[in-house]
Amino acid sequence: MGDEKPARRVGSATAPQNSADQDAESKYRREIRDLELLIKILKRKQEDLAEQPPTEEETSEITNAIDSGAYVSKEIEIGVQIRDMEKKLESAKKRLQFLFETP
């Protein structure tokens, strides 16, 4: 049990950063920015979807039933995408902090 080594922290005082470490840190930061932007875009898309008024073509009962199903499917799909991206963002932030930021 006592033979286990602590996990290597990239860029720590005991492991200075090399160019590969710097590249990895940059990619983590870029991925985090990209995820934050995609989440904003999807949330805006979800809000826009909720605010779309029905057109004249959608006034019939049959059309409304079909469009309601499509709306619900799209709404759920966007919600799942947002949730998945938020989890991925949370994970990336934790790993960035663990690997590259001073404790």
Long-range contacts (C-beta under 8 A, 24 or more apart in sequence): 9-98, 9-99, 9-100, 9-103, 10-99, 10-100, 11-99, 11-100, 12-102, 17-100, 21-100, 24-99, 25-96, 25-99, 25-100, 28-92, 28-95, 28-96, 28-99, 28-100, 29-96, 31-92, 32-89, 32-92, 32-93, 32-96, 35-85, 35-88, 35-89, 35-92, 36-89, 38-85, 39-82, 39-85, 39-86, 39-89, 42-78, 42-81, 42-82, 42-85, 43-82, 45-78, 46-75, 46-78, 46-79, 46-82, 49-74, 49-75, 49-78, 50-75
